[in-house]
Amino acid sequence: MTVTNDHNKQEQIRRLVELGSIARQRHLDTGGNPHLSVGSLNNNDTLNEEEKQEFLKLANQIFDDKSIANYLKKNGNLRERFMAMKESMRISE
C-alpha cells in the first residue's frame, strides 16, 4: 500500500470513528441508555440520512474484501478462534 493510499485509509477511518462518536453523543444527549449500542439494529438511529450514507460508504471502502481476507488470514475465522480458545482452556485445566 502506498503512502498516499495509507494516508487516505487513515482519514477514512478517522471520519468513520468521528461519525460513530457523533451518533453516540446524540444518543446520550437524548437520554439514551449508555449501555445500549447505537444504530439501526436497536432502533437508535441518531445519524441523519446523509451521515448514514457517508458512514456506509466509508465502511464499504475500509472493509473491502481484500482487507477482510487479510484479517481472516492473520486471525482465523470465528470458529477457528473459538476452537483454539477451547483447546487452550482444556490444556490449562
N, C-alpha and C positions, 0 to 999 in steps of 0.2 A: 504494500500500500504506500503510495507516495505521501510526502509531507502535506501537500495540498488536500488530498483526499482524507488524510488522517485529521487534519485541522477541521475540515468540513464536517466529518463524522462527530468530532468533539462538540462542534457548535450545534449540531442536530440533537445530540444527547443533552446538552445544556438546556436547549429550548424545551425538549420533552420533559425534563425534570422541572423546569420553570412552570410549564402548563400544569403538571401534576401538583405542584405546590399551590398554584392559584386555585385549583379545584378543591384541594383540601382546606385551604383557608376560607374559601366561600362556604364550604360545608360547615366548618366550625362556627363561622360568623352567623350562620342562620340557626344555630342551636343544635346542629347535628351531633350525633353520638361519635365521640373521638375514637371509639373502638371499632366502628364500622368502616369498612373501606368505602372510598368514594368512587362513584362511577355508575354506569348504566346497569350493571348486574344487580345492584342493590337499590335501583331507582333513586340514586343520589346524584343525578346529573347536576353538575354545578358549572359546567362549561357551556358557553353559548354555541350555536351551531357552527360558526366559523372556527372557533377554538377546537371543537371536536374534530372537524375535518382536518385541521392542521395537525392535531395530535395523531390521528390515524395515518395521515400521510407520512409523518416523521417516523412513526413506529414501523411502518412498512419499509421505509428506506433503511432504517437502522438494523432491523431484524429481518434481513433478507435471507433467502435460502442458503447462501454461502456462509453467512455468519452463524446460522443455526446449525449447519452441518459441522462447522469448526468447533462449536461448543460441544456438540454431542460427541465428536471425535475425542476431544480433550477430557470430557467429564462423564461420558456414557449417558444412556437414557435413564429414565426414572427407574425402570425395572432393574437395570444393571446396578445402579447405585443402591437401591433397596436391598438387593441380594448381597452386595458387598458389606453393607451395614449389618445385615442379619448375620452374615458369616463372622464378622469381627466381634459381634456380641456373643456368638456361640464360643468363639475362641477364648474370650475373657472370662467365661463362666467357670 
